Amino acid sequence: MNWIDNFVRPKIRSILNPKRDTPENLWVKDPESGEMVFYRDLEANQWVVPNSGYHMKIKPADRLATFLDEGKYDLVPVPSVPLDPLKFRDQKRYTDRLKESRAKTGYEDSVIVATGKLYERAVTVGIQDFDFMGGSLGMAAGQGIITGLETAIRLKTPFVLFVSSGGARMQEGVLSLMQMPRTTVAVLRLREAGLPFFVVLTNPTTGGVTASYAMLGDVHLAEPGALIGFAGQRVIEQTIREKLPKGFQRSEYLYQHGMVDMVVHRHNLRSTIGSLAAILTKAPPNEAITATSTKAIAAQASLRDAALAAEGDDDIEPPAAAAHAE
């Protein structure tokens, strides 16, 4: 009887009622508030939780589709580099980790370079994909950054880099650390060409990436709530034997202390960078940028008025006109 119940009947049910393909992860949990958000709503809102405003990680393809005009772009091929030069192995072989990350993301390494248009003006964009081994900086990633900078010089365009990384890739040892000076030299070449370099710091940006090209931009923008730093908080607290202040290493804290120029909501990154690029390249005015910026400022003002009305706090001083958009 057990054999019939356990094997025969389930087999008959599977034949008569084949399992339908049901999409997984229809609901996503907000890490900040614990709220469950419908997947499609998050996707339509550029992976920003509508109520809390928490900025979740966004895939490079989605980032490019929402940042560039009409979502159109051309990927720039990155020269290949030696694979596993140190023959590194921990719990898995380094080559196996690379295969898994490539299958997961669909990219060769953690840095993707693309060209497109931003408000009808050519621009070169680089994106670090945190899903690829934590966006770690190795030889391939370093070559990707350099390729992006060289492409911007060749095409005479601004270079926009979206950074998200856990730091240097330990599987490549000193070869990974050598990417720090290599990328620094490439940034200097872009500067000598008189082209602007915009760095957008996203959650998280840490380690050797923060100690090199991530802090060498002409303008540093950060998404709200992004973790930005070199060493981890626990390491710092154990070293100095003091408790760190609240919000330490978050983008708002860095903005208040002068390490970040602007904290910009993901929805406003396109218009903000488009406006800054036009100013730094002395391009003629673009009505589309002006209209979008006006809407963003109006939306920010209305949200603030609603918040003040709800809180009843009239003692808060209004932000300056050039304050970051959140």
C-alpha positions in Angstrom: 0.0 0.0 0.0 2.8 2.4 0.8 4.4 1.7 -2.5 1.2 2.6 -4.3 0.8 5.8 -2.2 4.4 6.9 -2.5 5.2 6.1 -6.1 2.3 5.0 -8.3 -0.2 7.8 -7.4 2.3 10.7 -7.6 3.4 9.3 -11.0 -0.2 9.2 -12.3 -0.8 12.7 -11.0 2.3 14.1 -12.7 1.2 12.5 -16.0 -2.4 13.8 -15.8 -1.6 17.2 -14.4 1.8 18.3 -15.7 3.6 20.9 -13.5 3.2 24.4 -14.9 6.2 26.7 -15.2 5.6 29.2 -12.4 8.0 32.2 -12.2 10.0 32.2 -9.0 10.7 35.2 -6.6 7.5 37.1 -7.6 7.9 39.0 -4.3 11.1 40.6 -3.1 11.7 41.6 0.5 12.9 45.1 1.3 16.1 44.6 3.4 15.4 47.9 5.2 11.7 47.7 6.2 10.9 44.0 5.6 8.1 45.0 3.2 7.3 42.5 0.4 7.3 44.2 -3.0 6.0 42.8 -6.2 8.9 41.9 -8.6 7.4 43.8 -11.6 6.8 46.9 -9.5 10.5 46.9 -8.5 11.6 46.4 -12.0 9.4 49.3 -13.3 10.8 51.5 -10.5 14.4 50.9 -11.4 14.9 48.5 -8.5 14.1 51.2 -5.9 11.6 50.2 -3.2 8.7 52.6 -3.7 7.8 53.2 0.0 11.2 53.1 1.8 13.3 54.4 -1.2 15.9 51.6 -0.6 18.1 51.2 -3.6 18.6 47.5 -4.4 21.3 46.2 -6.7 20.4 46.6 -10.4 21.8 44.5 -13.3 24.1 46.2 -15.9 21.6 45.7 -18.7 18.8 47.3 -16.7 21.1 50.2 -15.7 22.1 50.9 -19.3 18.5 50.6 -20.5 17.3 53.3 -18.1 20.4 55.5 -18.3 21.0 55.9 -22.0 18.7 57.4 -24.7 16.0 54.9 -25.6 17.9 52.2 -23.9 20.2 51.8 -26.9 23.9 51.0 -26.5 26.8 49.1 -28.0 29.0 46.9 -25.9 32.7 47.5 -26.2 34.8 44.3 -26.4 37.4 44.1 -23.6 40.8 42.5 -24.5 41.4 39.1 -23.0 43.8 38.5 -20.1 45.6 35.4 -18.8 43.2 33.1 -17.0 44.2 31.9 -13.5 47.8 33.0 -13.6 48.5 31.9 -10.1 46.7 28.5 -10.4 44.8 29.5 -7.3 42.6 27.1 -5.4 40.6 27.4 -2.1 37.4 25.5 -1.6 37.0 25.6 -5.4 39.4 26.2 -8.2 39.5 29.8 -9.5 38.6 28.7 -13.0 35.5 27.0 -11.7 34.4 30.2 -9.9 34.9 32.1 -13.1 32.8 29.6 -15.0 30.0 29.9 -12.5 30.0 33.7 -12.5 30.0 33.8 -16.3 27.1 31.4 -16.5 25.2 33.5 -13.8 25.8 36.9 -15.3 26.3 36.3 -19.0 29.4 38.5 -19.0 33.1 37.6 -19.2 34.1 39.5 -16.0 32.9 42.1 -13.6 33.3 45.2 -15.7 31.1 46.0 -18.7 31.8 48.8 -21.1 29.3 50.4 -23.5 28.8 53.4 -25.7 25.6 55.2 -26.3 23.9 58.6 -26.1 22.9 60.7 -23.1 20.4 63.4 -24.1 21.6 63.1 -27.7 25.3 63.4 -26.8 27.7 60.6 -27.1 29.0 59.0 -23.8 31.0 56.0 -22.7 29.7 54.1 -19.7 31.5 51.5 -17.5 29.6 49.3 -15.0 30.9 47.0 -12.3 28.6 44.0 -11.8 28.5 43.0 -8.1 27.0 39.6 -9.1 30.3 38.7 -10.7 32.4 37.6 -7.8 31.4 40.7 -5.8 32.5 43.0 -8.5 36.1 42.3 -7.5 39.0 44.0 -9.2 41.2 41.5 -11.1 43.2 41.8 -14.3 40.1 41.5 -16.5 38.2 44.1 -14.5 41.2 46.4 -14.6 41.5 46.0 -18.3 37.8 46.7 -18.6 38.2 50.0 -16.8 41.2 51.0 -18.9 39.3 50.0 -22.1 36.5 52.2 -21.1 38.8 55.2 -20.4 40.7 54.6 -23.7 37.4 54.4 -25.6 36.2 57.7 -24.1 39.5 59.3 -25.2 39.3 57.8 -28.7 35.7 58.9 -29.2 36.2 62.2 -27.3 33.3 61.5 -24.9 32.7 61.9 -21.2 33.2 58.7 -19.2 30.7 57.6 -16.6 31.6 54.7 -14.3 29.1 53.0 -12.0 31.1 51.4 -9.3 30.1 48.4 -7.1 32.8 46.2 -5.7 34.1 44.4 -2.6 37.7 45.3 -3.5 40.7 43.5 -5.0 40.3 39.9 -6.2 42.4 37.7 -3.8 42.6 34.8 -6.3 45.0 37.0 -8.4 47.1 38.3 -5.5 49.6 41.1 -6.4 48.4 41.0 -10.0 45.1 42.3 -8.8 46.7 45.1 -6.7 48.7 46.2 -9.8 45.4 47.2 -11.4 45.2 50.2 -9.0 48.2 52.1 -10.5 47.3 50.9 -14.1 43.8 52.4 -13.8 45.1 55.5 -12.2 47.4 56.2 -15.2 44.4 55.7 -17.5 42.4 58.2 -15.5 45.2 60.7 -15.8 45.3 60.3 -19.6 41.6 61.0 -19.7 42.2 64.2 -17.7 45.0 65.2 -20.0 42.5 64.9 -22.9 40.2 67.4 -21.2 37.3 64.9 -20.9 35.1 64.7 -17.7 35.1 61.5 -15.6 31.9 60.9 -13.5 32.0 58.2 -10.8 28.7 56.9 -9.4 29.3 55.1 -6.1 26.7 52.4 -5.5 26.2 49.9 -2.7 28.8 48.6 -1.8 32.1 50.3 -2.9 35.0 49.1 -0.8 38.6 48.0 -0.7 41.2 48.7 -3.4 38.6 50.0 -5.8 37.8 52.9 -3.3 41.6 53.4 -3.0 42.1 53.9 -6.7 39.8 54.9 -9.7 36.6 55.2 -7.6 37.9 58.3 -5.9 39.7 59.9 -8.9 36.6 61.3 -10.7 36.0 64.9 -11.6 32.6 64.6 -9.9 31.6 61.9 -7.4 28.0 61.0 -7.1 26.5 58.4 -4.8 23.2 56.6 -4.5 21.3 57.0 -1.2 22.4 54.7 1.5 25.4 53.2 -0.3 28.2 51.7 1.7 31.4 53.4 0.7 34.8 52.9 2.4 38.1 51.1 2.4 38.2 48.8 5.5 35.2 47.3 7.2 33.6 49.0 10.2 34.5 46.1 12.6 38.2 46.3 11.5 38.3 50.1 12.1 36.6 49.8 15.5 39.0 47.0 16.6 41.9 49.1 15.4 41.0 52.5 17.0 39.1 50.8 19.9 36.3 53.3 19.6 32.6 53.1 18.5 32.0 54.6 15.1 29.3 57.3 14.6 25.9 56.3 13.3 25.7 56.1 9.5 29.5 55.9 9.2 30.7 55.0 5.6 27.2 55.6 4.2 26.9 58.0 1.2 25.0 60.7 3.3 27.8 60.7 5.9 30.5 61.0 3.2 28.5 63.8 1.6 28.4 65.7 4.9 32.2 65.3 5.3 33.2 66.3 1.8 34.2 62.9 0.3 31.2 62.8 -2.1 30.0 65.7 -4.2 26.3 64.7 -4.5 23.9 62.0 -3.2 21.5 61.5 -6.1 18.4 59.3 -6.3 18.6 56.7 -9.0 15.7 58.2 -10.9 17.6 61.5 -11.1 21.1 60.2 -12.1 20.4 60.4 -15.8 19.4 64.1 -15.8 22.0 65.1 -13.2 24.9 63.5 -15.1 23.5 64.8 -18.4 23.5 68.3 -17.0 26.9 68.1 -15.5 28.4 66.6 -18.8 26.9 69.5 -20.8 28.4 72.0 -18.4 31.9 70.5 -18.3 32.0 70.0 -22.1 30.6 73.5 -22.7 27.8 72.0 -24.8 24.8 74.1 -26.0 21.7 74.0 -23.7 19.4 71.0 -24.1 15.7 71.6 -23.3 15.1 68.0 -22.4 17.7 68.2 -19.6 16.2 71.4 -18.3 12.6 70.0 -18.3 13.7 66.8 -16.6 15.7 68.6 -13.9 12.8 71.0 -13.2 10.4 68.0 -12.7 12.9 66.3 -10.4 13.3 69.5 -8.3 9.5 70.0 -8.1 9.0 66.3 -7.1 11.6 66.7 -4.4 10.0 69.8 -3.1 6.5 68.3 -3.0 7.8 65.2 -1.2 9.5 67.4 1.4 6.4 69.5 1.9 4.4 66.3 2.4 6.9 65.0 4.9 7.0 68.3 6.8 3.2 68.4 7.0 3.1 64.8 8.3 5.8 65.4 10.9 4.7 68.9 11.8 8.4 69.9 11.9 8.7 73.5 10.7 12.2 74.0 12.3 14.0 72.1 9.6 16.0 74.4 7.3 15.3 74.0 3.6 18.2 72.5 1.6 20.2 74.7 -0.7 19.3 74.8 -4.4 22.3 72.6 -5.2 21.6 70.0 -2.5 21.5 66.3 -3.4 18.3 64.9 -4.8 16.8 62.2 -2.6 
